Amino acid sequence: MASKTLGSDTPRDRAKKVLGATDAKRIAISSFLVFHILAITCWCLPIDSALISLCKKRVRPYAVWSGLFQSWDMFSPIPKSANTYIEATIVYKDGSRITWTFPRMERLSLAERCFKERYRKFTENLPRDENDALLPDVARHIARLNSIPSHPARTIILIQEWSFIVPRADGSYVPEPWNQHVLYGYGVKPEDLR
């Protein structure tokens, strides 16, 4: 029997290694797909059961982090009762001001909506108390987007705008006046603009 030397695998040995790697890849890809299909299905089911609640609790950190979460309160059981959006008042070092708004779906084309839908989800969830830690980062991000060295932002004021959706007796809806709430004020530091 011939002795084997290092690096002199037989064709059969090489085929086993390739097939083994292919099997490992298939298992990894299949696991990834099965996890996501189950997680998204569980997250989106409008059924209130202990098993679904447990599943949602387990996958929530990943779903929120990855942007795969979905809130069905737009449809049921109680639809959203207000139109909302978030804008920022930017005060520059020279005292001038502008208003900057996150992309709003009703102002975008269909193609733009497909790519910017995440902003609607983001602005709906940003005002929640558990997301207060995000507000300074959002303000810094807006400052960086709207500053140039000769015209730096000095202050960012995040404002939530909302208008309640009120149904009439005949089933139509009456537009209510818009209201404002200051979410956060941030004094921009020079290092924030780097």
C-alpha positions in Angstrom: 0.0 0.0 0.0 1.4 3.4 -1.0 2.0 5.8 1.8 0.3 9.2 1.6 2.2 12.4 1.7 0.9 15.7 2.9 -1.0 17.6 0.2 -1.4 14.6 -2.1 -5.1 13.9 -1.6 -6.8 11.4 -3.9 -9.6 12.6 -6.2 -12.0 10.8 -3.9 -10.7 12.7 -0.8 -11.0 16.1 -2.7 -14.6 15.2 -3.7 -15.5 14.4 -0.1 -14.1 17.8 1.0 -16.0 19.7 -1.6 -19.2 17.8 -1.0 -18.7 18.3 2.8 -18.3 22.1 2.3 -21.3 22.2 0.0 -23.4 20.3 2.5 -22.3 22.8 5.3 -23.2 25.7 3.0 -26.6 24.2 2.2 -27.3 23.6 5.9 -26.3 27.1 6.8 -28.4 28.7 4.0 -31.4 26.5 4.8 -31.1 27.3 8.5 -31.0 31.0 7.7 -34.0 30.8 5.5 -36.1 28.7 7.9 -35.3 31.0 10.8 -36.3 34.1 8.8 -39.5 32.6 7.4 -40.6 31.4 10.9 -39.5 34.7 12.6 -41.3 36.9 10.1 -44.4 34.7 10.0 -44.6 34.7 13.8 -44.0 38.4 14.0 -46.7 39.2 11.5 -49.4 36.9 12.7 -52.2 39.0 14.2 -53.0 36.2 16.6 -52.7 36.7 20.4 -51.5 33.4 21.8 -48.9 32.5 24.4 -46.7 30.7 21.8 -46.8 33.6 19.4 -46.1 36.1 22.2 -43.1 34.0 23.3 -41.8 33.8 19.7 -42.2 37.6 19.2 -40.4 38.3 22.5 -37.4 36.0 21.4 -37.1 37.5 17.9 -37.9 41.1 18.8 -34.2 42.3 19.3 -33.2 40.8 15.9 -36.3 42.0 14.1 -35.9 45.5 15.3 -32.1 45.5 14.7 -32.5 44.2 11.1 -35.6 46.3 10.2 -37.7 43.2 9.7 -40.3 44.2 12.3 -43.8 45.1 11.2 -46.5 46.8 13.0 -50.0 45.8 11.9 -51.7 48.5 13.9 -52.3 50.3 10.6 -55.0 47.7 9.8 -56.2 46.0 13.0 -57.4 45.6 15.6 -57.4 49.4 16.1 -56.0 51.4 13.1 -53.7 54.3 13.6 -55.7 57.4 14.5 -53.2 60.1 13.5 -51.0 61.1 10.6 -47.5 61.8 11.9 -44.1 62.9 10.7 -40.9 64.2 12.2 -39.0 67.3 11.1 -36.0 69.1 12.4 -35.4 72.8 12.8 -31.7 73.5 12.1 -30.3 76.7 13.5 -26.9 77.6 12.0 -24.0 79.4 13.6 -24.9 82.6 11.8 -28.5 82.4 13.2 -30.2 81.3 10.0 -32.7 78.5 10.2 -34.1 75.8 7.9 -36.6 73.0 8.3 -35.5 69.5 7.4 -38.0 66.6 7.1 -37.4 62.9 7.0 -38.7 61.4 3.7 -42.6 61.4 3.7 -44.3 58.6 1.8 -47.1 60.9 0.5 -44.5 63.1 -1.2 -42.6 60.4 -2.9 -43.0 58.5 -6.2 -43.9 54.8 -6.1 -40.3 53.9 -6.9 -38.9 56.2 -4.2 -41.3 54.7 -1.6 -40.0 51.2 -2.2 -36.5 52.4 -1.2 -37.4 54.8 1.6 -40.2 53.0 3.4 -37.8 52.3 6.3 -38.0 56.1 7.1 -41.7 55.8 7.8 -41.1 52.9 10.1 -38.2 54.8 11.8 -40.2 58.0 12.3 -43.2 56.1 13.7 -41.0 54.4 16.3 -38.6 57.2 17.1 -40.9 59.1 19.5 -41.5 56.0 21.7 -40.0 56.4 25.2 -37.9 53.3 24.8 -36.1 54.9 21.9 -35.1 58.2 23.7 -31.4 57.1 23.6 -31.5 57.4 19.8 -32.5 61.1 19.7 -28.9 62.5 20.2 -27.6 60.3 17.4 -30.5 61.3 15.1 -29.8 65.0 15.8 -26.0 64.5 15.1 -26.8 62.7 11.9 -29.1 65.5 10.7 -26.4 68.1 11.7 -23.8 66.3 9.6 -26.2 66.0 6.6 -27.0 69.8 6.7 -23.6 71.3 7.5 -20.6 72.5 5.5 -17.4 73.9 7.1 -18.4 77.5 6.2 -22.0 77.0 7.4 -22.1 74.7 10.4 -25.3 73.7 12.3 -25.4 75.0 15.9 -28.7 73.6 17.2 -31.0 70.7 16.1 -34.6 70.7 17.3 -36.5 67.5 16.5 -40.3 68.1 16.3 -43.1 65.5 15.9 -46.0 66.8 13.9 -49.4 65.0 14.0 -53.0 65.4 12.9 -55.7 63.2 14.3 -57.9 61.2 11.8 -61.5 61.7 13.0 -64.3 59.8 11.3 -67.6 61.5 10.6 -71.0 59.8 11.1 -71.3 59.2 7.3 -68.0 57.3 7.3 -65.9 60.1 5.7 -63.0 61.7 7.5 -62.4 65.2 8.6 -58.9 66.6 8.6 -57.9 67.9 12.0 -55.4 70.7 12.6 -51.7 69.8 12.9 -50.1 69.8 16.3 -46.5 69.9 17.3 -44.4 68.4 20.1 -40.7 69.1 20.6 -39.0 65.7 20.9 -35.5 66.8 21.5 -33.1 69.8 21.3 -29.4 69.3 20.7 -26.5 71.7 20.8 -24.1 70.6 18.1 -20.5 70.3 19.0 -17.7 70.7 16.5 -16.7 67.0 16.8 -20.2 66.0 15.9 -19.7 67.3 12.4 -16.7 65.1 11.6 
